[in-house]
Amino acid sequence: MNPKPPFLSDEDALKVLESRRRFVTAVVLTGGEPAMNEDLPDFVERLKQRGFSLKLDTNGFFPQTLERSLPFIDYVAVDVKTSLEKYKLMGAKETSSLLKTIELLKRGVVDYEFRTTLVPGFVDEEDIPKIGGIVKGARRFAFQQFLPRDTLDASLRKTEPYPYEVAARFAETMKRYVNQVVLRI
């Protein structure tokens, strides 16, 4: 999973979408990390001008680009990977930008969700209240099942996902912090 050029230019991507207009009414901008591209606001504005509905999947670490893009986006999904102290396990040097993104969405008008993929070892029972504290007052929070076959880290391919009962218990805890909890298990 290491993408190689050639990549589509913005113009080529727009042409492809327009050619499929009869079948495509919405576009999801997803990773890598789309918000690390400073041209994202211009691209989403062009998509919106063409009448597409837009969803952005982001890790939340580029709040300035997100804020400039929000007028053109219909829905944002932010991955809250784990508790703040465990972000260093994934190589993050800071989490303040994630916290800015969370607050930006919580006080804004664009519909959103925060979500956590339940990776054992990265997300454990003691992390759930900590994550809840980070997103407290949010509209929606989703827990997603970890699928070991889809991981880039080969060491995680043998990790057993949490059973439904554990995820349901995590969801019950999260209900203390947010308005709606969704289980995608």
RAFEN-V775133 format. One record per residue. N is the residue number from 1. RES is the residue in one letter. OMEGA is omega in degrees with one decimal (* if undefined). Layout:
BEGIN
n: {N;N}
res: {RES;RES}
omega: {OMEGA;OMEGA}
END
This chain:
BEGIN
n: {1;2;3;4;5;6;7;8;9;10;11;12;13;14;15;16;17;18;19;20;21;22;23;24;25;26;27;28;29;30;31;32;33;34;35;36;37;38;39;40;41;42;43;44;45;46;47;48;49;50;51;52;53;54;55;56;57;58;59;60;61;62;63;64;65;66;67;68;69;70;71;72;73;74;75;76;77;78;79;80;81;82;83;84;85;86;87;88;89;90;91;92;93;94;95;96;97;98;99;100;101;102;103;104;105;106;107;108;109;110;111;112;113;114;115;116;117;118;119;120;121;122;123;124;125;126;127;128;129;130;131;132;133;134;135;136;137;138;139;140;141;142;143;144;145;146;147;148;149;150;151;152;153;154;155;156;157;158;159;160;161;162;163;164;165;166;167;168;169;170;171;172;173;174;175;176;177;178;179;180;181;182;183;184;185}
res: {M;N;P;K;P;P;F;L;S;D;E;D;A;L;K;V;L;E;S;R;R;R;F;V;T;A;V;V;L;T;G;G;E;P;A;M;N;E;D;L;P;D;F;V;E;R;L;K;Q;R;G;F;S;L;K;L;D;T;N;G;F;F;P;Q;T;L;E;R;S;L;P;F;I;D;Y;V;A;V;D;V;K;T;S;L;E;K;Y;K;L;M;G;A;K;E;T;S;S;L;L;K;T;I;E;L;L;K;R;G;V;V;D;Y;E;F;R;T;T;L;V;P;G;F;V;D;E;E;D;I;P;K;I;G;G;I;V;K;G;A;R;R;F;A;F;Q;Q;F;L;P;R;D;T;L;D;A;S;L;R;K;T;E;P;Y;P;Y;E;V;A;A;R;F;A;E;T;M;K;R;Y;V;N;Q;V;V;L;R;I}
omega: {176.2;-173.2;-179.3;175.4;9.8;175.1;176.6;171.2;176.1;-178.6;179.4;178.2;178.6;177.9;178.8;180.0;178.6;-179.6;179.7;-174.5;-179.2;-174.9;-173.5;176.9;-177.3;-178.8;173.9;177.1;-172.3;-167.5;-11.5;179.2;-175.5;-176.0;176.3;177.0;-177.7;177.9;-178.5;-179.1;178.6;-179.3;-179.1;175.1;178.7;176.9;-179.0;178.0;178.2;173.8;179.4;166.8;-172.7;172.0;177.2;170.9;-175.3;174.2;175.1;-174.6;179.8;-173.6;-179.3;178.4;177.8;-177.3;178.3;-179.0;-171.6;-179.9;-175.2;-174.0;-178.9;-175.4;178.6;173.3;-178.2;175.2;170.6;-167.3;-175.0;173.8;-174.3;-176.6;179.7;179.0;179.1;176.8;179.9;175.6;179.9;179.1;-179.8;177.6;-178.1;179.1;174.7;179.7;176.1;178.5;-179.1;-179.7;177.4;-178.7;-178.6;-178.7;-176.5;-176.8;-179.3;178.8;-174.1;167.0;167.6;-176.4;178.1;171.9;-172.8;179.0;178.6;-177.4;173.9;178.6;179.1;-174.2;-178.4;178.4;-172.8;177.2;178.2;176.1;177.3;178.1;179.7;-173.4;-174.7;179.5;-178.5;177.5;-169.3;175.9;-179.3;168.6;179.5;178.2;172.6;177.9;-174.2;-179.8;-176.1;-174.6;175.5;-179.8;-176.1;-179.2;179.4;-176.1;178.6;-179.3;178.0;176.0;175.2;173.8;-177.7;-176.4;178.5;178.3;178.8;176.8;175.9;-179.6;178.0;177.0;-176.9;179.7;176.9;-170.9;-172.5;-177.1;-177.3;176.1;179.9;174.6;175.2;-173.8;*}
END
